[in-house]
Amino acid sequence: MQVHNSKSLSCGPWLRFSLACQDPAWLRKSGWWALLIALILRVVWGIAVPVMPVSDSHAYDVFAQNIALGHGFGWEPGELTAYWAVGTAAVYGLLYSVFGHSYAAIVVFNVLIGVGTVALAMSLARRWQGSVPAILTGWLLALWPLLIQYTTILASEILFNFCVLMAFWLATMPGWKWFPRAVGTGIALAASSYVRPVALLIAPLAFLQEALLQGRLVKLIAACAVSCVIMIALILPWSLRNLHVFDRFVLVSTNAGANFWMGNNPDTNGGYMPLPEMDITNEAERDRYLNKQAWDYVRQEPMAFVGRTVKKAILLHDRESVGVAWNQKGLEQRFGPKILLPLKLISSLYWWLMLTGALTGTVFLVRRCGWLQALTLPPVTAWVYFTAVHSITVTGDRYHVPSIPFNAILAAYGISVAVERAVGSRGDEPGV
């Protein structure tokens, strides 16, 4: 005991943290506290900031009202659309049908989804990296300003995050045979794809590490195939609806070509831009036309495409202020316009710190495992995947939100390794 006391005096909080991390009860309490703080912060934000939908939030609001009234997914009765994926509006429409046109129901739903996302990320981090990174992941996500701000935004991002994490959670479930894991993953990925079609290609990522590192390639290829079949089977009814509406087969939405065009045309700045005027009224035909225009432009200047892709990858990560921007009306009404700049600075500063932590964690993983093994780890592959998709198409800070849980897991690992090394450098490494 005297040895520990003398070290405690020399190392202060570092050794106390190190010793506490050996206590399972302390770890459990810390995890529950992270979830409680996540809940409190989101409830407080939900009470303090009025919901005033703008941009895509306004679209989801209108679509949800029409779904609840039985008019289908569209701006007006008889004007059906598939430009947005239907999942988010369908969930809000269900809430409206039960509770009426009440933003309070959506806020409560967002709070539950937000806390659930923290819990899923902690569980995955525990499987992939251990107890201490798991607890740190929980706290990082619980305090993440943007995720708190999304409590009062009608949007697809946090619902998508929850569904994608559920897919990884089911795919890596300890003790389950490959078939039930594949079925569960397929269901979760179908839900994810209904929210945002970018999830359509995630199935291989969910099984990649196990396939390569545990030598179970055949079983895991089968699991991936079963997941994809289940996912497509669950999406097919919506695809048939689209075939009926547009007389063209559309798997989920009619915005893939449009998004690709936004990021690849002579006037692009890499971000969102209005679609050009055209005489094509069929959404599916318009999407195909824009996709062709974008590919023609890429083929004309392939090196410019490479340059744009790199630039968009940087723009994707350069700030994190969309949560304040989409809450602007509510924040101004309740607190005045002066609150906006400080909140944007806080959000972006937190993002830059977490981005630094995630990069650091990735470097530590590469040093520990080597490039090949590190690149098969789900937090790394997911981050690379979402970055690649939006660097090729359209970019903006809202599009890095799907990477946030994986960034938090990597940052938590980076922090835990840095703390371990700091403690070890002071002679306390055996206590970590």
BELFEN-V890703 format. One record per run of one state. SS is the DSSP state (alpha for helix, beta for strand, coil for the rest). FROM is the first residue (numbers start at 1). TO is the last residue. If there is no record, write none. Layout:
BEGIN
SS FROM TO
SS FROM TO
END
This chain:
BEGIN
coil 1 1
alpha 2 11
coil 12 12
alpha 13 20
coil 21 23
alpha 24 48
coil 49 55
alpha 56 68
coil 69 73
beta 74 76
coil 77 78
beta 79 80
coil 81 86
alpha 87 99
coil 100 102
alpha 103 129
coil 130 130
alpha 131 142
coil 143 144
alpha 145 152
coil 153 156
alpha 157 171
coil 172 177
alpha 178 195
coil 196 196
alpha 197 201
coil 202 202
alpha 203 213
coil 214 216
alpha 217 246
coil 247 255
alpha 256 262
coil 263 282
alpha 283 300
coil 301 301
alpha 302 316
coil 317 321
alpha 322 326
coil 327 327
alpha 328 335
coil 336 338
alpha 339 369
coil 370 370
alpha 371 376
coil 377 377
alpha 378 392
coil 393 396
alpha 397 431
coil 432 432
END
